[in-house]
Amino acid sequence: MSHKDDYDRNGFVIVRQLLSVAELAELRRELDRYIRDVVPTLADADAFFDDKSRPETLKQMQHMQK
């Protein structure tokens, strides 16, 4: 079965081992940096929280090219 078939059936796909362990670690570091350094400077329309006074409730980010 193809990834397209999986997507058509489930609405998502799982791609195992897409990133190496090192690449995944780098991605996590960069995401942590972005959340720490950039998210606090974003407009309300670009970062969504369950409770804005609690940064740990971040649930969605837009325009992550910064």
FENKALIN-V781695 format. One line per field, one symbol per residue. phi: phi as a letter, one per 30 degrees, with the letter a starting at -180 (. if undefined). burial: b if it has 16 or more other ideal C-beta (glycine too) atoms within 10 Angstrom, else e. Layout:
phi = ???
burial = ???
This chain:
phi = .cdddedddciabccdhdcdedddddedddddddddccedcddedcbcbdbedbedcebabchddd
burial = eeeeeeeeeeeeeeeeeeeeeeeeeeeeeeeeeeeeeebeebeeeebeeeeeeeeeeeeebeeeee
